[in-house]
Amino acid sequence: MECLLVIDSGYSYTTVTPCFQGWPIQRAIRRLNFGGKHLTNLLKETISIRHFDLHQDTKIVNDIKDDVAFVSRHLKTDLEKTWKGNKNRQEPPVSTTTGDMDLNGPGPVGGILIDYVLPDGVTLTRGFARPHDPSAAAVRKRKLATTNSDSNEIVMTLGNERFTVPEIIFNPSDIASQQPGLVDCVIQSLSKLPPLVQATMLANTLVVGGNARIPGFVDRLQDELRGKIKSEWPVRVRSMDDPITSTWLGGARLACNHRNVVEEFAVTKAQYLEHGSNWLLRRFASTH
C-alpha cells in the first residue's frame, strides 16, 4: 500500500507512524507515552481504593482489564448511567439470542454494571465476569465477602472503572498529564504531510498492538478523527484480526519471502558498535 497510517498501541506506549511506499516518514512520527501497562496500573489503583487491595496482584488486574474494559463512544452518557443518584439507571443488557450479558460495553439497553468474581487461587485460578445482580441478597453477600475471609466467593461490582481507565489514551488530561491524546497525536502527525497525502493516510489507517483489542477502541478513534478533519475526506480505521502478533508475523513473512531485502538493510552488531545510534537513525530514516 502506497500510503498507510500505522497506530501501534502496545504495552509501554502508543506510536503514530505514517508510511509512504513502505518507508516511515520520520518527521511525522509521534509518540504517546501511554500503553497497556499504564491502563493496568491505573485500574489497580482504582480497584484498590474502591474495592479490594490488589496492588500486589498485577496479573489478576490485567485479566480484569482484558475481560471487562471497553472504550466508551459516549463518555458523558455512560458516566451518567453509573451515578448512584441516577434514578434512570438500567440493568445490564441481555443478548436476545444467547441470554448472556454483553460484557464488551453498553448495549442498546445501556447497562454497564457487572459483577467480577475474583480468583481464590485454589478452586478458581482465574476470575470471570457475570451479569450484575442488584438484589438485596446479592448485595449482602458481596458485603460479607469484603469482611469475611471464609466466604466462598469474592465478588466486586465494577461500573465506570470499565471505561474511565482506557479513556486516558484519548484524554491524558484526566490524570493531569500534559501530553496530547491519541487523536491529537494523529492530527499533529498528519500536519507534517501534504494535504493529498493526509487524506490518503486517513483512508488507510491501521491499528495494531494489544490495546486495539479493547472493545470500542477502533470505533472511538474513527469517530473522533471524523469530527476533526474535513468532511470531504474519508476516514477508515481498521485493526488486524490479531493485532498483538500481526506486526511480528509481517516481519516473519518479510524475512522468509524477501531475504535479499533483509540482507540489504540488516545491521550487524559490529557495525552498530562502530558507528553508533545516530548512524543507525540516518540509515533507516525515510528519504521522502
Secondary structure per residue as TSV (DSSP state, phi and psi in degrees):
chain	resnum	aa	ss	phi	psi
A	1	M	-	360.0	130.5
A	2	E	-	-64.8	-46.2
A	3	C	E	-121.0	129.4
A	4	L	E	-147.8	128.9
A	5	L	E	-102.2	112.4
A	6	V	E	-102.6	123.9
A	7	I	E	-112.3	112.7
A	8	D	E	-108.7	104.4
A	9	S	E	-109.3	97.8
A	10	G	-	-113.5	-145.5
A	11	Y	S	-72.5	-45.5
A	12	S	S	-103.5	-27.1
A	13	Y	-	-163.2	176.5
A	14	T	E	-126.1	129.2
A	15	T	E	-119.4	146.7
A	16	V	E	-115.0	117.4
A	17	T	E	-129.7	106.0
A	18	P	E	-76.9	133.9
A	19	C	E	-120.3	132.5
A	20	F	E	-122.6	117.6
A	21	Q	T	53.2	40.6
A	22	G	T	86.1	-6.4
A	23	W	E	-103.9	134.4
A	24	P	E	-71.0	138.4
A	25	I	-	-89.8	99.4
A	26	Q	G	-57.9	-42.3
A	27	R	G	-67.3	-16.1
A	28	A	G	-104.4	0.2
A	29	I	-	-72.9	134.8
A	30	R	E	-129.7	148.1
A	31	R	E	-129.0	134.0
A	32	L	E	-111.6	123.9
A	33	N	S	-83.4	47.3
A	34	F	-	-134.3	134.0
A	35	G	-	-146.0	-163.4
A	36	G	H	-61.5	-35.9
A	37	K	H	-67.8	-31.0
A	38	H	H	-69.9	-35.9
A	39	L	H	-65.8	-42.8
A	40	T	H	-63.2	-43.5
A	41	N	H	-65.9	-39.8
A	42	L	H	-67.3	-40.8
A	43	L	H	-64.4	-36.5
A	44	K	H	-61.4	-45.0
A	45	E	H	-64.5	-42.6
A	46	T	H	-64.4	-46.7
A	47	I	H	-65.7	-38.5
A	48	S	H	-65.1	-31.7
A	49	I	H	-78.7	-41.2
A	50	R	H	-91.1	-27.9
A	51	H	T	-130.0	-86.7
A	52	F	-	-125.6	152.9
A	53	D	-	-77.5	106.4
A	54	L	-	-117.3	27.0
A	55	H	T	-60.3	-30.0
A	56	Q	T	-98.7	8.5
A	57	D	-	-121.9	62.6
A	58	T	H	-61.0	-40.2
A	59	K	H	-61.8	-42.2
A	60	I	H	-64.0	-44.6
A	61	V	H	-65.6	-37.5
A	62	N	H	-64.3	-37.7
A	63	D	H	-64.2	-40.7
A	64	I	H	-60.8	-45.1
A	65	K	H	-58.6	-46.3
A	66	D	H	-64.5	-32.5
A	67	D	H	-81.8	-38.1
A	68	V	H	-126.8	-11.9
A	69	A	-	-70.4	147.7
A	70	F	-	-151.9	159.7
A	71	V	-	-98.8	123.0
A	72	S	-	-77.0	137.7
A	73	R	S	-90.8	-14.4
A	74	H	S	-138.2	80.0
A	75	L	H	-59.8	-49.8
A	76	K	H	-60.5	-43.0
A	77	T	H	-63.8	-43.0
A	78	D	H	-68.8	-34.2
A	79	L	H	-63.9	-41.1
A	80	E	H	-62.1	-33.8
A	81	K	H	-68.2	-21.7
A	82	T	H	-99.2	-1.8
A	83	W	-	-67.2	134.9
A	84	K	T	-65.6	-29.3
A	85	G	T	-84.5	-0.1
A	86	N	-	-82.9	109.7
A	87	K	T	-74.3	-11.2
A	88	N	T	-95.2	10.4
A	89	R	-	-61.0	139.8
A	90	Q	-	-117.2	167.9
A	91	E	-	-78.2	162.9
A	92	P	-	-58.2	145.5
A	93	P	-	-67.6	145.1
A	94	V	B	-119.5	131.7
A	95	S	-	-67.2	134.3
A	96	T	T	-76.1	-12.7
A	97	T	T	-99.2	-37.8
A	98	T	T	-110.2	-19.6
A	99	G	-	80.2	4.6
A	100	D	-	-98.4	155.4
A	101	M	B	-73.6	141.5
A	102	D	-	-83.7	106.1
A	103	L	T	-88.3	2.4
A	104	N	T	-94.8	17.4
A	105	G	S	130.6	171.9
A	106	P	-	-66.9	129.0
A	107	G	-	-90.3	-160.3
A	108	P	S	-64.1	-25.7
A	109	V	S	-78.7	-30.7
A	110	G	-	100.8	9.8
A	111	G	-	-73.2	144.6
A	112	I	-	-129.0	-34.7
A	113	L	-	-62.7	136.1
A	114	I	E	-136.7	157.9
A	115	D	E	-101.9	133.3
A	116	Y	E	-117.8	124.5
A	117	V	E	-92.2	119.2
A	118	L	E	-80.9	147.5
A	119	P	-	-71.0	147.8
A	120	D	-	-101.7	-4.1
A	121	G	S	80.3	-3.3
A	122	V	S	-120.6	-70.2
A	123	T	S	-88.0	-21.3
A	124	L	-	-132.7	112.9
A	125	T	S	-95.8	-12.8
A	126	R	S	-141.1	133.8
A	127	G	-	-70.7	169.5
A	128	F	E	-152.6	158.1
A	129	A	E	-101.8	151.2
A	130	R	E	-148.3	164.2
A	131	P	E	-57.8	143.4
A	132	H	-	-69.5	133.0
A	133	D	-	-105.9	107.3
A	134	P	-	-87.4	5.7
A	135	S	S	-65.5	155.7
A	136	A	H	-62.0	-37.5
A	137	A	H	-65.3	-39.7
A	138	A	H	-67.8	-37.8
A	139	V	H	-63.5	-43.4
A	140	R	H	-63.0	-38.5
A	141	K	H	-65.6	-39.5
A	142	R	H	-68.4	-38.6
A	143	K	H	-65.3	-37.9
A	144	L	H	-64.7	-36.5
A	145	A	H	-65.4	-30.2
A	146	T	H	-74.6	-20.6
A	147	T	H	-112.8	-16.5
A	148	N	-	-117.4	111.1
A	149	S	T	-69.8	-14.2
A	150	D	T	-88.5	0.6
A	151	S	-	-61.8	141.4
A	152	N	S	-69.3	-23.8
A	153	E	-	-141.2	132.6
A	154	I	E	-108.1	112.7
A	155	V	E	-125.3	140.1
A	156	M	E	-131.5	148.0
A	157	T	E	-98.9	123.2
A	158	L	E	-107.7	136.5
A	159	G	S	-125.2	-103.0
A	160	N	T	-71.0	-9.9
A	161	E	H	-59.1	-27.2
A	162	R	H	-64.4	-33.7
A	163	F	H	-119.7	-17.0
A	164	T	H	-75.1	-25.2
A	165	V	T	-70.6	-52.7
A	166	P	G	-63.9	-15.8
A	167	E	G	-62.6	-23.2
A	168	I	G	-67.0	-19.8
A	169	I	G	-70.5	-32.8
A	170	F	T	-91.6	-28.5
A	171	N	-	-137.1	78.5
A	172	P	G	-61.1	-20.8
A	173	S	G	-63.4	-16.9
A	174	D	G	-61.7	-26.3
A	175	I	G	-116.1	29.1
A	176	A	T	66.1	27.3
A	177	S	-	-88.2	143.1
A	178	Q	-	-88.7	-1.2
A	179	Q	S	-72.1	149.6
A	180	P	-	-72.0	155.2
A	181	G	-	-74.3	176.6
A	182	L	H	-59.7	-44.8
A	183	V	H	-64.4	-40.4
A	184	D	H	-65.2	-35.7
A	185	C	H	-62.4	-40.4
A	186	V	H	-64.6	-43.0
A	187	I	H	-64.2	-42.6
A	188	Q	H	-61.6	-40.3
A	189	S	H	-64.2	-46.7
A	190	L	H	-67.2	-26.9
A	191	S	T	-64.9	-16.5
A	192	K	T	-86.0	-0.1
A	193	L	S	-115.0	157.5
A	194	P	-	-62.7	151.1
A	195	P	H	-54.5	-42.0
A	196	L	H	-64.2	-38.7
A	197	V	H	-69.2	-37.9
A	198	Q	H	-56.6	-47.8
A	199	A	H	-62.0	-40.5
A	200	T	H	-67.8	-40.2
A	201	M	H	-60.5	-44.4
A	202	L	H	-64.3	-28.9
A	203	A	H	-80.1	-12.1
A	204	N	S	-133.9	68.4
A	205	T	E	-105.8	126.5
A	206	L	E	-119.9	130.3
A	207	V	E	-108.4	127.2
A	208	V	E	-128.3	174.3
A	209	G	S	98.8	160.1
A	210	G	G	-59.8	-33.2
A	211	N	G	-69.2	-17.6
A	212	A	G	-65.6	-16.7
A	213	R	G	-82.5	-11.8
A	214	I	S	-67.8	122.8
A	215	P	T	-55.3	134.0
A	216	G	T	90.7	-11.0
A	217	F	H	-61.9	-51.7
A	218	V	H	-66.5	-41.9
A	219	D	H	-63.7	-42.6
A	220	R	H	-64.0	-42.6
A	221	L	H	-61.2	-44.2
A	222	Q	H	-66.6	-40.6
A	223	D	H	-59.9	-46.6
A	224	E	H	-72.4	-35.3
A	225	L	H	-65.5	-39.9
A	226	R	H	-60.2	-34.3
A	227	G	T	-80.3	-8.5
A	228	K	T	-115.7	-2.1
A	229	I	S	-121.5	172.9
A	230	K	-	-59.2	139.7
A	231	S	T	-64.7	-26.5
A	232	E	T	-81.0	-9.1
A	233	W	S	-87.8	129.1
A	234	P	-	-73.7	146.3
A	235	V	-	-125.1	116.9
A	236	R	-	-130.8	114.4
A	237	V	E	-117.3	130.1
A	238	R	E	-140.3	165.2
A	239	S	E	-127.9	160.7
A	240	M	-	-73.8	160.6
A	241	D	S	-59.9	-38.7
A	242	D	S	-126.6	86.9
A	243	P	T	-67.8	-15.3
A	244	I	T	-75.2	-45.6
A	245	T	T	-100.0	-3.5
A	246	S	H	-61.6	-39.6
A	247	T	H	-65.6	-43.5
A	248	W	H	-63.1	-42.0
A	249	L	H	-63.2	-37.4
A	250	G	H	-62.6	-43.0
A	251	G	H	-65.1	-37.2
A	252	A	H	-65.8	-41.0
A	253	R	H	-65.6	-39.0
A	254	L	H	-61.0	-44.8
A	255	A	H	-66.6	-32.8
A	256	C	H	-81.8	-38.3
A	257	N	H	-100.2	-14.9
A	258	H	-	-136.9	61.9
A	259	R	H	-62.2	-31.8
A	260	N	H	-64.0	-35.8
A	261	V	H	-67.6	-43.3
A	262	V	H	-62.3	-44.3
A	263	E	H	-65.6	-33.3
A	264	E	H	-68.6	-38.0
A	265	F	H	-103.6	-2.3
A	266	A	-	-65.1	144.9
A	267	V	-	-120.7	124.9
A	268	T	-	-80.9	162.4
A	269	K	H	-62.4	-37.6
A	270	A	H	-63.5	-40.7
A	271	Q	H	-64.3	-41.8
A	272	Y	H	-64.2	-43.7
A	273	L	H	-66.3	-30.3
A	274	E	H	-78.5	-41.9
A	275	H	H	-101.2	-28.6
A	276	G	-	88.9	178.3
A	277	S	H	-71.7	-33.2
A	278	N	H	-63.6	-40.5
A	279	W	H	-63.2	-38.3
A	280	L	H	-64.7	-40.3
A	281	L	H	-62.6	-43.4
A	282	R	H	-66.4	-34.4
A	283	R	H	-65.1	-40.1
A	284	F	H	-99.0	-0.4
A	285	A	S	-64.5	147.5
A	286	S	-	-68.1	144.7
A	287	T	-	-92.3	1.4
A	288	H	-	-93.9	360.0
